[in-house]
Amino acid sequence: MARPNHIVSLPAELFRTSKGVIYQDDRSNTFWLEFMGRRVSFRVNEFLHFKKCIDKINLEDLFLNEINADLQIIHHRHSDQLFIITLCDLVALKELLAGAKVMLELNSIICSRLSICAL
């Protein structure tokens, strides 16, 4: 049986929680967010911008402010995707994005250490 000359890379799971998962697709330089039954793709800069926007949301203010509703609307800036989520889901989204960022940083550290060791 002949082996193909090319390797098809599948998106790799970057980080998972009970509420969602983030995949990294090196072939297309995209991230895939699966959250609340949706799958949304991000280019690298879009992913970082989305995470930065989510990080700016002050959960303490939202929980303590009786005027705000329990729902938040979050928009993915380069698509028509809207997330209408509860504060509890917002906490879960923050956790998912933070975990993915840690895994990216860890991968970067490992790659840099391996390249130093290979010299």
N, C-alpha and C positions, 0 to 999 in steps of 0.2 A: 504494500500500500504506500503510495507516494505521499510525502509530507508537503504541505504548502510552503512556498518560499516566504510568505509574509506571516507575521504574527498579528492576530487581531487582538487588540487590547480592549478589554471591557472596563467600564467604569469601576474603580476600586472604592470599596466602602471606606470612607474617611472616619466617620464617627456615627454612632447610633445611640439613641435613648429609646425608652418605651413609647415616646410620642412621635419620633421621626428619625430620619437618617439623611446623611449628606454623603454623596458620592463625588469622587474626583475623576474626571475623564481627561487623561493626559493627551489623548489623541486629538481632541477638539478644544483643549484648554478651557474646559467648562467644569462647573460644579453643578450638581443636581441636588435640590432640596426636596425631600418627600416629607410633607408635614400636613396634617389635617386632611388626608386623602387627596392631596394635590402633589404634582411633580412640576417643579419650576427649575428652569436652567438659568445659570448665571455665567457670564464671562468672568475671568478672574477679578478685574477691576470692579465689576458690578457686584460680585459677591462681597468684596471688601467694603464697598460703599453700603450695601444692604446691612451688613453686620454693624458698621459704624452707626447707621441710623437707628438700628434696634438698640445698640448700646447706649445711645443718647436718651432713650426713654427711661425716665426715673420712676421705677416701680414704687418706691416708697411714697412719692407724691401721689401717684395714682391710687394706691391703697388707702391713703389717709384723706384724700380729697373726696368728700361726700357728694360734691356736685357732679363729678365725672361719672359717666355710665360705666358699667362693667365691660363694655365692648370697646375695642380699639380697631381702627382701620389702618392697615399697613399696605403701602403700595410699592410694588417692584417697579422702579422708575423707567426701565426700558421695555416694559410690556404692559399688557392690560390686566395683569394679575393683581388682585386685591385679596388681602387676608382680612377677614372680619373675625377677630379672635377675642376671647375672654382674657382677663388678666392672668388667670392660671395658665392658659395656653401661651400667653406672652412670656411668662416665666420659663415654660418648657422650651420655647423657641430660643430665648436667650441662652439657656443651658446647652442646647444643641449647637448653636453657633459658636459659643465659647469653647466647647469640646472640640469642634472641628478646627478652630484656630490653634488650639494647643497641639493637636495632632500634626497640623501643617508645620508648626514651629519645631516639633520633635523630629519630623521627617527631614527638615532642613538641617538640624543639628547632626543627625545621624549621617546624612549625605556628606556634609562638610568634614566630619571626623573620618569617614571612610576614604574620602579622597586624600586626606592628609596621610593616613596610614598607608595608602597605596604608593605614595611617592618614595 
